[in-house]
Amino acid sequence: MPRINLLPWREAERKRKRQEFLLSLGAAAATAGLVMLLGHWQMSSAIQHQHDRNDYLTREIAALDKQIEEINGLDAQKRRLLARMEIIETLQRSRPEIVHVFDELVHVLPEGVYLTYLRQSGTRFELRGVAQSSTRVSSFMRNIDASQWLADPTLQIVETRAKDSAGGASFTLFADQRRQASAEDDQVETPTGKAKKKAAAK
């Protein structure tokens, strides 16, 4: 019976299996490397996309901040214009009133009282003068209190003058101008009033 030597075949089989194992190991390593490379590329793309979105949001926020600043500037300018319009309207209304106030001063000034100084600050009047007696000053204050154009007289200073002079007393008092509200003011809306109502509605 002939004998068959299987050692070379077994050795070749071991080499083949070893080569297949090494090839499988290399393929697995290559696949793992490719997966890691793809994952890294995807993460880098996602990070770059987020950076782009952040840059876009930053630019948009800066543009909105600039628009808000411009709007605030327009609001401030609008308020200044409304204040100027109100001052102009107040001056227009007060032009005829000051004439009435001066005319009223002539009527409320009692005999024996003379004015030497008159100063107006808004609706507040400072009156300085000389009276023959303090009783005349009291009468002057009562006339102001009953006046149609003046109100709230407040005596600041009253001094008796020296005997070598003409006598009497020097005084300083303050009075307020009464606001004369006409029917037209109540019925007709001024441009400032309309603008204020629109601003309040917004």
N, CA and C atoms as an extended XYZ file, in Angstrom:
606
Properties=species:S:1:pos:R:3:atomname:S:1:resname:S:1:resid:I:1 pbc="F F F"
N         0.876       -1.192        0.000 N   MET     1
C         0.000        0.000        0.000 CA  MET     1
C         0.905        1.231        0.000 C   MET     1
N         0.645        2.148       -0.898 N   PRO     2
C         1.508        3.328       -0.963 CA  PRO     2
C         1.201        4.323        0.162 C   PRO     2
N         2.225        5.001        0.667 N   ARG     3
C         2.057        5.994        1.720 CA  ARG     3
C         2.042        7.415        1.119 C   ARG     3
N         1.067        8.268        1.647 N   ILE     4
C         0.919        9.643        1.146 CA  ILE     4
C         1.405       10.596        2.241 C   ILE     4
N         2.301       11.510        1.903 N   ASN     5
C         2.832       12.477        2.856 CA  ASN     5
C         1.955       13.740        2.809 C   ASN     5
N         1.226       13.999        3.916 N   LEU     6
C         0.306       15.149        3.976 CA  LEU     6
C         0.944       16.391        4.602 C   LEU     6
N         2.153       16.336        4.998 N   LEU     7
C         2.769       17.484        5.668 CA  LEU     7
C         2.846       18.713        4.762 C   LEU     7
N         3.277       18.604        3.485 N   PRO     8
C         3.311       19.822        2.648 CA  PRO     8
C         1.931       20.445        2.443 C   PRO     8
N         0.912       19.609        2.344 N   TRP     9
C        -0.456       20.148        2.138 CA  TRP     9
C        -0.937       20.892        3.368 C   TRP     9
N        -0.645       20.314        4.558 N   ARG    10
C        -1.041       20.948        5.804 CA  ARG    10
C        -0.309       22.282        5.992 C   ARG    10
N         0.975       22.267        5.629 N   GLU    11
C         1.734       23.515        5.741 CA  GLU    11
C         1.181       24.584        4.805 C   GLU    11
N         0.801       24.210        3.594 N   ALA    12
C         0.223       25.153        2.642 CA  ALA    12
C        -1.139       25.658        3.119 C   ALA    12
N        -1.885       24.729        3.734 N   GLU    13
C        -3.202       25.137        4.252 CA  GLU    13
C        -3.060       26.149        5.378 C   GLU    13
N        -2.052       25.935        6.250 N   ARG    14
C        -1.831       26.882        7.341 CA  ARG    14
C        -1.422       28.261        6.797 C   ARG    14
N        -0.582       28.239        5.776 N   LYS    15
C        -0.182       29.508        5.171 CA  LYS    15
C        -1.374       30.219        4.550 C   LYS    15
N        -2.245       29.480        3.903 N   ARG    16
C        -3.421       30.096        3.275 CA  ARG    16
C        -4.339       30.714        4.321 C   ARG    16
N        -4.585       29.955        5.412 N   LYS    17
C        -5.458       30.477        6.472 CA  LYS    17
C        -4.843       31.696        7.140 C   LYS    17
N        -3.480       31.638        7.302 N   ARG    18
C        -2.812       32.794        7.907 CA  ARG    18
C        -2.945       34.032        7.017 C   ARG    18
N        -2.791       33.836        5.697 N   GLN    19
C        -2.944       34.946        4.760 CA  GLN    19
C        -4.372       35.488        4.775 C   GLN    19
N        -5.370       34.582        4.828 N   GLU    20
C        -6.766       35.038        4.885 CA  GLU    20
C        -7.031       35.823        6.170 C   GLU    20
N        -6.470       35.365        7.290 N   PHE    21
C        -6.646       36.078        8.560 CA  PHE    21
C        -6.030       37.467        8.505 C   PHE    21
N        -4.796       37.529        7.948 N   LEU    22
C        -4.131       38.828        7.841 CA  LEU    22
C        -4.898       39.765        6.915 C   LEU    22
N        -5.418       39.203        5.793 N   LEU    23
C        -6.219       40.025        4.886 CA  LEU    23
C        -7.488       40.521        5.575 C   LEU    23
N        -8.141       39.634        6.330 N   SER    24
C        -9.358       40.043        7.054 CA  SER    24
C        -9.048       41.109        8.088 C   SER    24
N        -7.909       40.925        8.808 N   LEU    25
C        -7.502       41.908        9.803 CA  LEU    25
C        -7.197       43.254        9.158 C   LEU    25
N        -6.508       43.214        7.989 N   GLY    26
C        -6.211       44.465        7.290 CA  GLY    26
C        -7.465       45.151        6.782 C   GLY    26
N        -8.425       44.315        6.266 N   ALA    27
C        -9.683       44.897        5.794 CA  ALA    27
C       -10.461       45.518        6.940 C   ALA    27
N       -10.458       44.855        8.101 N   ALA    28
C       -11.160       45.411        9.258 CA  ALA    28
C       -10.511       46.720        9.711 C   ALA    28
N        -9.163       46.723        9.727 N   ALA    29
C        -8.469       47.951       10.124 CA  ALA    29
C        -8.736       49.077        9.133 C   ALA    29
N        -8.738       48.744        7.829 N   ALA    30
C        -9.016       49.765        6.824 CA  ALA    30
C       -10.444       50.291        6.953 C   ALA    30
N       -11.404       49.341        7.214 N   THR    31
C       -12.798       49.759        7.394 CA  THR    31
C       -12.939       50.661        8.612 C   THR    31
N       -12.269       50.267        9.713 N   ALA    32
C       -12.338       51.097       10.921 CA  ALA    32
C       -11.729       52.481       10.669 C   ALA    32
N       -10.608       52.519        9.965 N   GLY    33
C        -9.994       53.801        9.652 CA  GLY    33
C       -10.886       54.666        8.778 C   GLY    33
N       -11.529       53.998        7.783 N   LEU    34
C       -12.437       54.748        6.912 CA  LEU    34
C       -13.628       55.295        7.685 C   LEU    34
N       -14.176       54.450        8.604 N   VAL    35
C       -15.299       54.920        9.419 CA  VAL    35
C       -14.880       56.094       10.295 C   VAL    35
N       -13.695       56.004       10.908 N   MET    36
C       -13.211       57.114       11.742 CA  MET    36
C       -12.985       58.372       10.899 C   MET    36
N       -12.450       58.177        9.683 N   LEU    37
C       -12.221       59.327        8.808 CA  LEU    37
C       -13.537       59.994        8.411 C   LEU    37
N       -14.542       59.153        8.056 N   LEU    38
C       -15.846       59.700        7.705 CA  LEU    38
C       -16.496       60.406        8.900 C   LEU    38
N       -16.378       59.795       10.080 N   GLY    39
C       -16.936       60.433       11.284 CA  GLY    39
C       -16.274       61.761       11.583 C   GLY    39
N       -14.933       61.796       11.455 N   HIS    40
C       -14.212       63.048       11.688 CA  HIS    40
C       -14.614       64.109       10.668 C   HIS    40
N       -14.760       63.690        9.407 N   TRP    41
C       -15.164       64.646        8.377 CA  TRP    41
C       -16.578       65.172        8.636 C   TRP    41
N       -17.477       64.280        9.072 N   GLN    42
C       -18.853       64.699        9.360 CA  GLN    42
C       -18.894       65.652       10.550 C   GLN    42
N       -18.122       65.349       11.614 N   MET    43
C       -18.086       66.232       12.767 CA  MET    43
C       -17.487       67.591       12.403 C   MET    43
N       -16.424       67.549       11.569 N   SER    44
C       -15.824       68.820       11.139 CA  SER    44
C       -16.807       69.640       10.318 C   SER    44
N       -17.568       68.957        9.456 N   SER    45
C       -18.569       69.663        8.649 CA  SER    45
C       -19.653       70.263        9.534 C   SER    45
N       -20.113       69.482       10.546 N   ALA    46
C       -21.150       69.985       11.454 CA  ALA    46
C       -20.640       71.183       12.253 C   ALA    46
N       -19.380       71.104       12.726 N   ILE    47
C       -18.804       72.218       13.491 CA  ILE    47
C       -18.658       73.455       12.620 C   ILE    47
N       -18.187       73.251       11.380 N   GLN    48
C       -18.043       74.390       10.465 CA  GLN    48
C       -19.402       75.003       10.136 C   GLN    48
N       -20.416       74.154        9.956 N   HIS    49
C       -21.770       74.656        9.682 CA  HIS    49
C       -22.293       75.468       10.861 C   HIS    49
N       -22.021       74.987       12.088 N   GLN    50
C       -22.456       75.729       13.271 CA  GLN    50
C       -21.719       77.060       13.390 C   GLN    50
N       -20.412       77.050       13.052 N   HIS    51
C       -19.655       78.307       13.067 CA  HIS    51
C       -20.234       79.296       12.058 C   HIS    51
N       -20.597       78.782       10.870 N   ASP    52
C       -21.193       79.652        9.855 CA  ASP    52
C       -22.512       80.230       10.349 C   ASP    52
N       -23.323       79.389       11.004 N   ARG    53
C       -24.594       79.879       11.553 CA  ARG    53
C       -24.354       80.926       12.640 C   ARG    53
N       -23.359       80.681       13.489 N   ASN    54
C       -23.052       81.656       14.547 CA  ASN    54
C       -22.588       82.986       13.951 C   ASN    54
N       -21.764       82.916       12.915 N   ASP    55
C       -21.316       84.153       12.257 CA  ASP    55
C       -22.493       84.894       11.628 C   ASP    55
N       -23.403       84.138       11.019 N   TYR    56
C       -24.586       84.758       10.409 CA  TYR    56
C       -25.456       85.426       11.470 C   TYR    56
N       -25.674       84.705       12.598 N   LEU    57
C       -26.481       85.284       13.677 CA  LEU    57
C       -25.802       86.522       14.266 C   LEU    57
N       -24.472       86.476       14.379 N   THR    58
C       -23.754       87.641       14.908 CA  THR    58
C       -23.925       88.852       13.998 C   THR    58
N       -23.820       88.627       12.683 N   ARG    59
C       -24.006       89.737       11.732 CA  ARG    59
C       -25.440       90.271       11.791 C   ARG    59
N       -26.422       89.363       11.880 N   GLU    60
C       -27.811       89.808       11.939 CA  GLU    60
C       -28.100       90.571       13.224 C   GLU    60
N       -27.543       90.093       14.336 N   ILE    61
C       -27.747       90.783       15.624 CA  ILE    61
C       -27.125       92.177       15.577 C   ILE    61
N       -25.933       92.279       14.979 N   ALA    62
C       -25.292       93.595       14.854 CA  ALA    62
C       -26.137       94.526       13.990 C   ALA    62
N       -26.711       93.980       12.900 N   ALA    63
C       -27.574       94.811       12.046 CA  ALA    63
C       -28.821       95.251       12.801 C   ALA    63
N       -29.414       94.330       13.595 N   LEU    64
C       -30.598       94.690       14.379 CA  LEU    64
C       -30.263       95.722       15.448 C   LEU    64
N       -29.105       95.567       16.092 N   ASP    65
C       -28.689       96.560       17.088 CA  ASP    65
C       -28.544       97.945       16.461 C   ASP    65
N       -27.998       97.976       15.250 N   LYS    66
C       -27.858       99.260       14.557 CA  LYS    66
C       -29.225       99.850       14.229 C   LYS    66
N       -30.166       98.999       13.781 N   GLN    67
C       -31.513       99.484       13.491 CA  GLN    67
C       -32.210       99.974       14.753 C   GLN    67
N       -32.020       99.241       15.866 N   ILE    68
C       -32.620       99.669       17.140 CA  ILE    68
C       -32.041      101.014       17.574 C   ILE    68
N       -30.733      101.183       17.383 N   GLU    69
C       -30.106      102.463       17.733 CA  GLU    69
C       -30.666      103.600       16.884 C   GLU    69
N       -30.866      103.323       15.588 N   GLU    70
C       -31.455      104.345       14.715 CA  GLU    70
C       -32.890      104.662       15.139 C   GLU    70
N       -33.662      103.619       15.511 N   ILE    71
C       -35.045      103.840       15.952 CA  ILE    71
C       -35.065      104.665       17.231 C   ILE    71
N       -34.157      104.335       18.174 N   ASN    72
C       -34.095      105.113       19.411 CA  ASN    72
C       -33.725      106.569       19.116 C   ASN    72
N       -32.815      106.768       18.152 N   GLY    73
C       -32.471      108.139       17.777 CA  GLY    73
C       -33.649      108.881       17.185 C   GLY    73
N       -34.444      108.170       16.355 N   LEU    74
C       -35.639      108.787       15.779 CA  LEU    74
C       -36.670      109.109       16.855 C   LEU    74
N       -36.818      108.187       17.842 N   ASP    75
C       -37.755      108.452       18.936 CA  ASP    75
C       -37.329      109.672       19.743 C   ASP    75
N       -36.015      109.761       20.022 N   ALA    76
C       -35.531      110.926       20.766 CA  ALA    76
C       -35.749      112.208       19.965 C   ALA    76
N       -35.488      112.150       18.659 N   GLN    77
C       -35.707      113.322       17.814 CA  GLN    77
C       -37.192      113.682       17.770 C   GLN    77
N       -38.058      112.659       17.739 N   LYS    78
C       -39.502      112.904       17.735 CA  LYS    78
C       -39.936      113.585       19.020 C   LYS    78
N       -39.390      113.091       20.167 N   ARG    79
C       -39.743      113.714       21.446 CA  ARG    79
C       -39.274      115.168       21.500 C   ARG    79
N       -38.065      115.431       20.964 N   ARG    80
C       -37.572      116.818       20.955 CA  ARG    80
C       -38.455      117.709       20.088 C   ARG    80
N       -38.872      117.186       18.931 N   LEU    81
C       -39.738      117.975       18.061 CA  LEU    81
C       -41.086      118.235       18.717 C   LEU    81
N       -41.645      117.212       19.380 N   LEU    82
C       -42.922      117.407       20.074 CA  LEU    82
C       -42.787      118.435       21.189 C   LEU    82
N       -41.648      118.385       21.913 N   ALA    83
C       -41.437      119.370       22.978 CA  ALA    83
C       -41.329      120.780       22.401 C   ALA    83
N       -40.641      120.912       21.272 N   ARG    84
C       -40.536      122.230       20.639 CA  ARG    84
C       -41.888      122.719       20.164 C   ARG    84
N       -42.678      121.801       19.557 N   MET    85
C       -44.012      122.190       19.105 CA  MET    85
C       -44.881      122.635       20.273 C   MET    85
N       -44.753      121.930       21.397 N   GLU    86
C       -45.547      122.307       22.572 CA  GLU    86
C       -45.136      123.672       23.101 C   GLU    86
N       -43.805      123.923       23.104 N   ILE    87
C       -43.331      125.230       23.570 CA  ILE    87
C       -43.827      126.336       22.649 C   ILE    87
N       -43.766      126.085       21.341 N   ILE    88
C       -44.237      127.091       20.380 CA  ILE    88
C       -45.723      127.356       20.565 C   ILE    88
N       -46.507      126.281       20.747 N   GLU    89
C       -47.948      126.472       20.942 CA  GLU    89
C       -48.241      127.218       22.243 C   GLU    89
N       -47.439      126.891       23.296 N   THR    90
C       -47.624      127.598       24.568 CA  THR    90
C       -47.300      129.082       24.412 C   THR    90
N       -46.224      129.375       23.681 N   LEU    91
C       -45.873      130.782       23.453 CA  LEU    91
C       -46.943      131.492       22.626 C   LEU    91
N       -47.490      130.791       21.639 N   GLN    92
C       -48.538      131.395       20.824 CA  GLN    92
C       -49.787      131.689       21.656 C   GLN    92
N       -50.111      130.767       22.568 N   ARG    93
C       -51.280      131.006       23.421 CA  ARG    93
C       -51.030      132.095       24.446 C   ARG    93
N       -49.746      132.192       24.903 N   SER    94
C       -49.461      133.148       25.985 CA  SER    94
C       -49.216      134.567       25.479 C   SER    94
N       -49.058      134.742       24.167 N   ARG    95
C       -48.811      136.098       23.658 CA  ARG    95
C       -49.923      137.078       24.020 C   ARG    95
N       -51.183      136.753       23.785 N   PRO    96
C       -52.213      137.708       24.198 CA  PRO    96
C       -52.424      137.752       25.711 C   PRO    96
N       -52.028      136.655       26.415 N   GLU    97
C       -52.274      136.615       27.863 CA  GLU    97
C       -51.415      137.624       28.600 C   GLU    97
N       -50.162      137.826       28.165 N   ILE    98
C       -49.292      138.756       28.875 CA  ILE    98
C       -49.823      140.181       28.805 C   ILE    98
N       -50.515      140.490       27.707 N   VAL    99
C       -51.136      141.812       27.602 CA  VAL    99
C       -52.216      141.964       28.664 C   VAL    99
N       -53.029      140.911       28.828 N   HIS   100
C       -54.072      140.943       29.862 CA  HIS   100
C       -53.462      141.025       31.253 C   HIS   100
N       -52.311      140.345       31.457 N   VAL   101
C       -51.675      140.377       32.775 CA  VAL   101
C       -51.210      141.786       33.108 C   VAL   101
N       -50.574      142.465       32.155 N   PHE   102
C       -50.125      143.833       32.414 CA  PHE   102
C       -51.307      144.767       32.649 C   PHE   102
N       -52.356      144.562       31.890 N   ASP   103
C       -53.545      145.384       32.101 CA  ASP   103
C       -54.152      145.106       33.472 C   ASP   103
N       -54.112      143.825       33.876 N   GLU   104
C       -54.668      143.457       35.187 CA  GLU   104
C       -53.842      144.047       36.322 C   GLU   104
N       -52.512      144.128       36.128 N   LEU   105
C       -51.667      144.720       37.166 CA  LEU   105
C       -52.057      146.170       37.436 C   LEU   105
N       -52.425      146.862       36.387 N   VAL   106
C       -52.846      148.251       36.568 CA  VAL   106
C       -54.100      148.326       37.419 C   VAL   106
N       -55.033      147.370       37.214 N   HIS   107
C       -56.297      147.407       37.939 CA  HIS   107
C       -56.175      146.918       39.385 C   HIS   107
N       -55.283      145.941       39.635 N   VAL   108
C       -55.170      145.405       40.993 CA  VAL   108
C       -54.252      146.240       41.870 C   VAL   108
N       -53.504      147.159       41.269 N   LEU   109
C       -52.576      147.970       42.045 CA  LEU   109
C       -53.357      149.046       42.808 C   LEU   109
N       -53.380      148.966       44.122 N   PRO   110
C       -54.157      149.969       44.882 CA  PRO   110
C       -53.433      151.323       44.926 C   PRO   110
N       -54.151      152.306       45.349 N   GLU   111
C       -53.564      153.641       45.476 CA  GLU   111
C       -52.531      153.632       46.589 C   GLU   111
N       -51.407      154.249       46.323 N   GLY   112
C       -50.348      154.300       47.321 CA  GLY   112
C       -49.344      153.167       47.183 C   GLY   112
N       -49.442      152.371       46.122 N   VAL   113
C       -48.491      151.277       45.882 CA  VAL   113
C       -47.867      151.500       44.508 C   VAL   113
N       -46.542      151.398       44.449 N   TYR   114
C       -45.819      151.613       43.194 CA  TYR   114
C       -44.877      150.425       42.956 C   TYR   114
N       -44.858      149.938       41.745 N   LEU   115
C       -43.975      148.838       41.383 CA  LEU   115
C       -42.663      149.391       40.820 C   LEU   115
N       -41.557      148.821       41.282 N   THR   116
C       -40.242      149.222       40.796 CA  THR   116
C       -39.537      148.114       40.028 C   THR   116
N       -40.056      146.908       40.105 N   TYR   117
C       -39.384      145.770       39.462 CA  TYR   117
C       -40.428      144.709       39.140 C   TYR   117
N       -40.327      144.139       37.937 N   LEU   118
C       -41.230      143.060       37.512 CA  LEU   118
C       -40.423      142.044       36.718 C   LEU   118
N       -40.525      140.790       37.127 N   ARG   119
C       -39.795      139.719       36.445 CA  ARG   119
C       -40.711      138.503       36.306 C   ARG   119
N       -40.709      137.941       35.092 N   GLN   120
C       -41.535      136.760       34.823 CA  GLN   120
C       -40.642      135.555       34.563 C   GLN   120
N       -40.962      134.434       35.170 N   SER   121
C       -40.277      133.168       34.944 CA  SER   121
C       -41.335      132.103       34.725 C   SER   121
N       -41.624      131.809       33.467 N   GLY   122
C       -42.718      130.890       33.164 CA  GLY   122
C       -44.040      131.559       33.475 C   GLY   122
N       -44.793      130.988       34.390 N   THR   123
C       -46.053      131.584       34.840 CA  THR   123
C       -45.892      132.237       36.218 C   THR   123
N       -44.667      132.391       36.665 N   ARG   124
C       -44.390      132.965       37.978 CA  ARG   124
C       -43.896      134.391       37.807 C   ARG   124
N       -44.474      135.316       38.583 N   PHE   125
C       -44.109      136.729       38.532 CA  PHE   125
C       -43.482      137.140       39.857 C   PHE   125
N       -42.395      137.872       39.761 N   GLU   126
C       -41.781      138.496       40.934 CA  GLU   126
C       -42.045      139.991       40.866 C   GLU   126
N       -42.665      140.536       41.901 N   LEU   127
C       -43.061      141.940       41.939 CA  LEU   127
C       -42.364      142.614       43.120 C   LEU   127
N       -41.674      143.694       42.806 N   ARG   128
C       -41.062      144.505       43.855 CA  ARG   128
C       -41.607      145.930       43.747 C   ARG   128
N       -41.784      146.544       44.897 N   GLY   129
C       -42.325      147.889       44.863 CA  GLY   129
C       -42.264      148.570       46.215 C   GLY   129
N       -42.926      149.714       46.257 N   VAL   130
C       -42.961      150.542       47.470 CA  VAL   130
C       -44.407      150.865       47.765 C   VAL   130
N       -44.787      150.721       49.021 N   ALA   131
C       -46.151      151.034       49.455 CA  ALA   131
C       -46.090      152.048       50.592 C   ALA   131
N       -47.146      152.855       50.710 N   GLN   132
C       -47.188      153.858       51.774 CA  GLN   132
C       -47.262      153.204       53.146 C   GLN   132
N       -47.814      151.969       53.193 N   SER   133
C       -47.895      151.239       54.458 CA  SER   133
C       -48.056      149.755       54.152 C   SER   133
N       -47.866      148.926       55.181 N   SER   134
C       -48.036      147.492       55.002 CA  SER   134
C       -49.492      147.138       54.728 C   SER   134
N       -50.410      148.016       55.149 N   THR   135
C       -51.831      147.776       54.863 CA  THR   135
C       -52.081      147.835       53.360 C   THR   135
N       -51.407      148.742       52.683 N   ARG   136
C       -51.539      148.828       51.230 CA  ARG   136
C       -51.031      147.546       50.557 C   ARG   136
N       -49.958      146.960       51.108 N   VAL   137
C       -49.439      145.704       50.566 CA  VAL   137
C       -50.462      144.591       50.729 C   VAL   137
N       -51.110      144.550       51.894 N   SER   138
C       -52.147      143.539       52.125 CA  SER   138
C       -53.304      143.712       51.154 C   SER   138
N       -53.671      144.952       50.897 N   SER   139
C       -54.742      145.224       49.938 CA  SER   139
C       -54.334      144.792       48.539 C   SER   139
N       -53.076      145.026       48.192 N   PHE   140
C       -52.559      144.594       46.890 CA  PHE   140
C       -52.650      143.071       46.742 C   PHE   140
N       -52.309      142.344       47.796 N   MET   141
C       -52.363      140.884       47.762 CA  MET   141
C       -53.800      140.378       47.646 C   MET   141
N       -54.718      141.049       48.323 N   ARG   142
C       -56.136      140.646       48.212 CA  ARG   142
C       -56.648      140.877       46.796 C   ARG   142
N       -56.244      141.990       46.183 N   ASN   143
C       -56.653      142.261       44.805 CA  ASN   143
C       -56.095      141.204       43.833 C   ASN   143
N       -54.837      140.800       44.070 N   ILE   144
C       -54.261      139.752       43.230 CA  ILE   144
C       -55.012      138.440       43.396 C   ILE   144
N       -55.353      138.115       44.620 N   ASP   145
C       -56.060      136.861       44.888 CA  ASP   145
C       -57.432      136.844       44.233 C   ASP   145
N       -58.058      138.010       44.114 N   ALA   146
C       -59.383      138.087       43.486 CA  ALA   146
C       -59.296      138.344       41.986 C   ALA   146
N       -58.093      138.423       41.453 N   SER   147
C       -57.915      138.762       40.047 CA  SER   147
C       -58.258      137.585       39.138 C   SER   147
N       -58.592      137.919       37.888 N   GLN   148
C       -58.902      136.896       36.892 CA  GLN   148
C       -57.638      136.332       36.251 C   GLN   148
N       -56.542      137.084       36.264 N   TRP   149
C       -55.330      136.672       35.573 CA  TRP   149
C       -54.177      136.363       36.513 C   TRP   149
N       -54.266      136.730       37.774 N   LEU   150
C       -53.213      136.476       38.746 CA  LEU   150
C       -53.790      135.731       39.942 C   LEU   150
N       -52.905      134.948       40.619 N   ALA   151
C       -53.380      134.151       41.753 CA  ALA   151
C       -52.212      133.825       42.673 C   ALA   151
N       -52.555      133.321       43.851 N   ASP   152
C       -51.591      132.830       44.838 CA  ASP   152
C       -50.495      133.836       45.166 C   ASP   152
N       -50.845      135.022       45.656 N   PRO   153
C       -49.800      135.979       46.037 CA  PRO   153
C       -49.052      135.489       47.283 C   PRO   153
N       -47.737      135.584       47.247 N   THR   154
C       -46.897      135.168       48.372 CA  THR   154
C       -45.939      136.291       48.697 C   THR   154
N       -46.049      136.838       49.908 N   LEU   155
C       -45.193      137.939       50.327 CA  LEU   155
C       -43.845      137.382       50.766 C   LEU   155
N       -42.794      137.854       50.127 N   GLN   156
C       -41.448      137.371       50.426 CA  GLN   156
C       -40.745      138.283       51.432 C   GLN   156
N       -40.748      139.597       51.142 N   ILE   157
C       -40.048      140.566       51.995 CA  ILE   157
C       -40.907      141.815       52.120 C   ILE   157
N       -40.979      142.363       53.318 N   VAL   158
C       -41.574      143.681       53.530 CA  VAL   158
C       -40.708      144.407       54.556 C   VAL   158
N       -40.214      145.549       54.181 N   GLU   159
C       -39.305      146.300       55.035 CA  GLU   159
C       -39.816      147.734       55.164 C   GLU   159
N       -39.787      148.230       56.370 N   THR   160
C       -40.158      149.626       56.609 CA  THR   160
C       -38.993      150.522       56.210 C   THR   160
N       -39.295      151.517       55.435 N   ARG   161
C       -38.242      152.393       54.919 CA  ARG   161
C       -37.800      153.377       55.996 C   ARG   161
N       -36.607      153.959       55.794 N   ALA   162
C       -36.039      154.871       56.784 CA  ALA   162
C       -36.894      156.120       56.917 C   ALA   162
N       -36.795      156.750       58.091 N   LYS   163
C       -37.634      157.921       58.367 CA  LYS   163
C       -37.251      159.113       57.498 C   LYS   163
N       -35.946      159.191       57.110 N   ASP   164
C       -35.528      160.335       56.315 CA  ASP   164
C       -35.957      160.226       54.862 C   ASP   164
N       -36.465      159.083       54.484 N   SER   165
C       -36.946      158.938       53.111 CA  SER   165
C       -38.428      159.264       53.065 C   SER   165
N       -39.061      158.863       51.997 N   ALA   166
C       -40.480      159.192       51.836 CA  ALA   166
C       -41.368      158.376       52.755 C   ALA   166
N       -40.783      157.415       53.499 N   GLY   167
C       -41.570      156.580       54.390 CA  GLY   167
C       -42.182      155.415       53.657 C   GLY   167
N       -43.061      154.716       54.341 N   GLY   168
C       -43.714      153.577       53.726 CA  GLY   168
C       -42.896      152.307       53.893 C   GLY   168
N       -43.175      151.320       53.031 N   ALA   169
C       -42.525      150.016       53.135 CA  ALA   169
C       -42.205      149.506       51.736 C   ALA   169
N       -41.043      148.904       51.630 N   SER   170
C       -40.684      148.233       50.374 CA  SER   170
C       -41.017      146.748       50.515 C   SER   170
N       -41.435      146.129       49.423 N   PHE   171
C       -41.904      144.745       49.505 CA  PHE   171
C       -41.445      143.973       48.265 C   PHE   171
N       -41.440      142.679       48.430 N   THR   172
C       -41.202      141.738       47.332 CA  THR   172
C       -42.208      140.610       47.481 C   THR   172
N       -42.998      140.402       46.463 N   LEU   173
C       -43.958      139.299       46.513 CA  LEU   173
C       -43.986      138.567       45.173 C   LEU   173
N       -44.514      137.361       45.228 N   PHE   174
C       -44.623      136.517       44.038 CA  PHE   174
C       -46.079      136.195       43.775 C   PHE   174
N       -46.403      136.030       42.518 N   ALA   175
C       -47.763      135.679       42.116 CA  ALA   175
C       -47.699      134.776       40.887 C   ALA   175
N       -48.719      133.955       40.740 N   ASP   176
C       -48.805      133.042       39.590 CA  ASP   176
C       -49.820      133.546       38.583 C   ASP   176
N       -49.565      133.272       37.328 N   GLN   177
C       -50.516      133.613       36.270 CA  GLN   177
C       -51.568      132.521       36.161 C   GLN   177
N       -52.805      132.915       36.115 N   ARG   178
C       -53.888      131.941       35.958 CA  ARG   178
C       -53.921      131.454       34.513 C   ARG   178
N       -54.174      130.166       34.360 N   ARG   179
C       -54.326      129.582       33.021 CA  ARG   179
C       -55.744      129.821       32.548 C   ARG   179
N       -55.885      130.541       31.428 N   GLN   180
C       -57.194      130.848       30.870 CA  GLN   180
C       -57.515      129.800       29.802 C   GLN   180
N       -58.299      128.788       30.163 N   ALA   181
C       -58.683      127.724       29.224 CA  ALA   181
C       -59.932      128.147       28.476 C   ALA   181
N       -59.787      128.321       27.166 N   SER   182
C       -60.930      128.707       26.341 CA  SER   182
C       -61.639      127.488       25.811 C   SER   182
N       -62.819      127.690       25.278 N   ALA   183
C       -63.594      126.586       24.718 CA  ALA   183
C       -62.905      125.998       23.505 C   ALA   183
N       -62.184      126.853       22.749 N   GLU   184
C       -61.498      126.347       21.563 CA  GLU   184
C       -60.371      125.409       21.957 C   GLU   184
N       -59.689      125.680       23.098 N   ASP   185
C       -58.620      124.799       23.558 CA  ASP   185
C       -59.149      123.435       23.922 C   ASP   185
N       -60.392      123.377       24.447 N   ASP   186
C       -60.978      122.104       24.850 CA  ASP   186
C       -61.496      121.314       23.671 C   ASP   186
N       -61.907      122.002       22.587 N   GLN   187
C       -62.555      121.324       21.475 CA  GLN   187
C       -61.595      121.034       20.337 C   GLN   187
N       -60.634      121.929       20.096 N   VAL   188
C       -59.742      121.791       18.956 CA  VAL   188
C       -58.472      121.111       19.406 C   VAL   188
N       -58.068      120.067       18.706 N   GLU   189
C       -56.839      119.372       19.022 CA  GLU   189
C       -55.687      120.018       18.263 C   GLU   189
N       -54.622      120.308       18.974 N   THR   190
C       -53.436      120.866       18.350 CA  THR   190
C       -52.628      119.743       17.726 C   THR   190
N       -51.702      120.065       16.790 N   PRO   191
C       -50.854      119.024       16.203 CA  PRO   191
C       -50.054      118.264       17.241 C   PRO   191
N       -49.616      118.976       18.295 N   THR   192
C       -48.865      118.283       19.334 CA  THR   192
C       -49.728      117.294       20.062 C   THR   192
N       -50.982      117.682       20.360 N   GLY   193
C       -51.891      116.768       21.049 CA  GLY   193
C       -52.173      115.532       20.222 C   GLY   193
N       -52.378      115.717       18.903 N   LYS   194
C       -52.616      114.577       18.036 CA  LYS   194
C       -51.397      113.679       17.996 C   LYS   194
N       -50.216      114.286       17.893 N   ALA   195
C       -49.004      113.471       17.834 CA  ALA   195
C       -48.801      112.703       19.123 C   ALA   195
N       -49.122      113.340       20.271 N   LYS   196
C       -48.968      112.653       21.538 CA  LYS   196
C       -49.940      111.484       21.657 C   LYS   196
N       -51.192      111.680       21.158 N   LYS   197
C       -52.151      110.582       21.207 CA  LYS   197
C       -51.711      109.426       20.335 C   LYS   197
N       -51.139      109.739       19.152 N   LYS   198
C       -50.655      108.663       18.282 CA  LYS   198
C       -49.495      107.935       18.932 C   LYS   198
N       -48.586      108.696       19.575 N   ALA   199
C       -47.457      108.069       20.243 CA  ALA   199
C       -47.924      107.197       21.400 C   ALA   199
N       -48.952      107.656       22.142 N   ALA   200
C       -49.480      106.847       23.245 CA  ALA   200
C       -50.160      105.592       22.737 C   ALA   200
N       -50.839      105.709       21.580 N   ALA   201
C       -51.522      104.535       21.019 CA  ALA   201
C       -50.521      103.481       20.576 C   ALA   201
N       -49.343      103.918       20.088 N   LYS   202
C       -48.310      102.966       19.688 CA  LYS   202
C       -47.708      102.295       20.904 C   LYS   202
